[in-house]
Amino acid sequence: MNAQNKLKRKDVAVLLLAGKGERLYDALKVKKQFLEFDGKALFLYPLTSLVLSKRFSKILLVHAEEDRKKVQDCLLKDPILRKEKFEFIIGGKTRNESVRNALKAIKGKKGNFSVLIHDAARPFLTVKQVSFIMDKTYRAEALTYCIPLADSLFRQDGKGIAYLDRKNLYLVQTPQVFDFDKLVELYQNPDYEDTTDDFSKAVRAGMKTLPLPGDSSLFKITGKDDLALLSMLSVLPSD
């Protein structure tokens, strides 16, 4: 990318890796974002895609205070990422707090631009997926990837079970992209404090939203079943 094109980049990416991963920590003895997969920490995979997309003027890494050195050590070992500059932001106790800290760090940036937010626990983000969602920012103020619900779904109320119609039900994924100023407004409104998904804040606020077809590869590593899937992926042949 030449210098002129580089100057045109205004958008910002935020990678969230401040989570404790309590559901898996006992089994892994390490936070899941630092679990090694084929020789490198999981968070490095989506970060590499964000860098190689060449769509962002800056990339923020939001991490727990005690993990700063661990994050930097991982970056220094990577032949691509060790050459890049990142901003390091201390995360909060919750996802909302972590996003808010990132927004505060970006707030001085001038001009109209979008901010992409991605969970490091979804490691298999591709450059193509980054570019696709960023190319659609002109169509909406908030965008997200999502996939239609494939399994049957029921709600249990006491001893009773009621099946729900899965038609038009979707699983929400990240990355999610927002008009920066609009997202800041949402985080200044206490009415949305109880939502942990940024796209849901945008929906509740009546922003112009755009769901995009996601992919099962954007699955989130949450429980032991996901570790089993990860283990299978490590031995699958690559194209």
Buried (B, 14 or more C-beta within 10 A) or exposed (E): EEEEEEEEBBBBBBBBBBBEBEEBEEEEEBBBBBBEBEEBBBBBBBBBBBBEBEBBBBBBBBBBEEBEEBBBEBBEEBEEBEEEEBBBBBBBEEBBBBBBBBBEBBEEEEEEBBBBBBBBBBBBBBBEBBBBBBEEBEEBBBBBBBBEBEEEEEEEEEEEEEEEEEEEEBBBBBBBBBBBEBBBBBBEEEEBEEBEBBBBBBBBBEBEBBBBEBBEEBBBBEEEEBBEEBEEBEEEEEE
